[in-house]
Amino acid sequence: MSHPPEEHADELLSAARTATGDELRSLTYFTTEDVEQLYLRSDLSRTADLVGFAENERQGFHAQSMYADTQLGDYRFTVRVFENGYLTRVIANDHGVWVTTDSMEMDRFEELASALASILRSFDPT
């Protein structure tokens, strides 16, 4: 299984906490084959289907190449809006994270994605 080295897992969590504060609900790391929840806020249930979520979020690996060389520029991140919160997916090369949060201002999502992408680019998942 490929998991982020412990120091990178700590960096990812620290960056997510810094950008989101108390709005952070969860942080999950994934690759094309694996998924690992790195954080879950204590008031939330562990009933989420991480494998199912990962299958959906892995579509972002394809999005990196699909959106390459468009007039929009490089793909950066995805925000999904739900009734009770938000999911932000950030991918760099062959690995990524998704973060769930309570409601936040859009600029905080951009800060979150930028910080996480920088960390993901700094290490190889293999």
C-alpha positions as CSV (number, residue, x, y, z in Angstrom):
1,M,0.0,0.0,0.0
2,S,1.2,3.5,-0.6
3,H,0.6,6.0,2.1
4,P,2.1,9.4,2.6
5,P,5.2,9.3,4.8
6,E,4.3,10.3,8.3
7,E,5.9,13.7,8.0
8,H,4.0,14.5,4.8
9,A,0.7,13.3,6.4
10,D,1.4,15.7,9.3
11,E,2.2,18.5,6.8
12,L,-1.0,17.9,4.9
13,L,-3.1,18.0,8.1
14,S,-1.3,21.1,9.3
15,A,-1.9,22.9,6.0
16,A,-5.5,21.9,6.0
17,R,-6.0,23.0,9.6
18,T,-4.3,26.4,8.9
19,A,-6.4,27.1,5.8
20,T,-9.7,25.9,7.3
21,G,-9.5,26.3,11.0
22,D,-12.5,24.8,12.9
23,E,-14.3,24.2,9.6
24,L,-12.2,21.2,8.8
25,R,-14.3,18.0,8.9
26,S,-12.0,15.4,7.3
27,L,-8.8,14.9,5.3
28,T,-8.3,11.8,3.1
29,Y,-5.2,10.9,1.0
30,F,-5.5,8.7,-2.1
31,T,-3.6,7.2,-5.0
32,T,-4.9,5.2,-8.0
33,E,-5.0,2.1,-5.8
34,D,-5.2,3.2,-2.1
35,V,-7.1,5.4,0.2
36,E,-6.3,6.5,3.8
37,Q,-8.3,8.9,6.0
38,L,-5.7,11.1,7.8
39,Y,-8.2,13.0,9.9
40,L,-11.9,12.9,10.9
41,R,-13.4,15.5,13.3
42,S,-14.5,13.9,16.5
43,D,-18.2,14.9,16.1
44,L,-18.5,13.0,12.8
45,S,-19.4,9.4,12.2
46,R,-16.9,7.0,10.6
47,T,-19.6,5.6,8.3
48,A,-18.4,7.3,5.0
49,D,-17.7,4.9,2.1
50,L,-14.0,6.0,1.6
51,V,-13.6,3.5,-1.3
52,G,-16.6,4.8,-3.0
53,F,-15.5,8.4,-2.6
54,A,-12.0,7.5,-3.8
55,E,-13.4,5.9,-6.9
56,N,-15.1,9.2,-7.8
57,E,-12.2,11.4,-6.8
58,R,-9.8,9.4,-8.9
59,Q,-11.5,10.8,-11.9
60,G,-9.3,13.9,-11.2
61,F,-6.3,12.0,-12.4
62,H,-7.8,12.0,-15.8
63,A,-8.9,15.7,-15.5
64,Q,-5.2,16.7,-15.1
65,S,-4.5,15.6,-18.7
66,M,-8.0,16.3,-20.1
67,Y,-7.8,20.0,-19.2
68,A,-4.1,20.4,-20.2
69,D,-3.4,23.0,-22.8
70,T,-6.8,24.6,-22.7
71,Q,-7.5,28.3,-22.6
72,L,-8.6,27.9,-19.0
73,G,-5.0,27.0,-17.9
74,D,-3.9,24.1,-15.8
75,Y,-6.4,22.2,-13.7
76,R,-5.9,23.2,-10.0
77,F,-8.6,21.8,-7.8
78,T,-12.3,20.9,-7.5
79,V,-14.9,22.0,-4.9
80,R,-18.1,20.1,-4.6
81,V,-21.0,21.7,-2.7
82,F,-23.3,19.6,-0.5
83,E,-26.1,20.3,1.8
84,N,-24.0,20.0,5.0
85,G,-20.5,21.0,3.7
86,Y,-18.0,21.1,1.0
87,L,-15.5,18.6,-0.5
88,T,-12.3,20.0,-2.0
89,R,-10.1,17.6,-4.2
90,V,-6.5,18.4,-4.9
91,I,-4.3,16.2,-7.1
92,A,-0.7,16.4,-8.0
93,N,0.7,13.8,-10.4
94,D,-0.2,10.3,-9.1
95,H,-1.7,11.1,-5.7
96,G,-4.2,13.5,-4.1
97,V,-6.3,14.5,-1.1
98,W,-9.8,15.4,-0.5
99,V,-10.8,17.6,2.3
100,T,-14.3,18.1,3.7
101,T,-15.2,21.3,5.5
102,D,-18.1,23.3,6.8
103,S,-19.0,26.5,4.9
104,M,-16.1,28.9,4.1
105,E,-15.4,31.9,1.9
106,M,-14.1,30.9,-1.6
107,D,-10.6,32.5,-1.0
108,R,-10.1,30.0,1.8
109,F,-10.7,27.1,-0.6
110,E,-8.1,28.6,-2.9
111,E,-5.6,28.9,0.0
112,L,-6.3,25.3,1.0
113,A,-5.8,23.9,-2.5
114,S,-2.6,25.8,-3.0
115,A,-1.0,24.7,0.2
116,L,-2.0,21.0,-0.3
117,A,-0.9,21.0,-3.9
118,S,2.5,22.3,-2.9
119,I,3.0,19.5,-0.3
120,L,1.7,16.8,-2.7
121,R,4.2,18.0,-5.3
122,S,7.0,17.7,-2.8
123,F,6.9,13.9,-2.5
124,D,6.4,10.8,-4.6
125,P,3.7,8.4,-3.4
126,T,5.7,5.3,-4.3
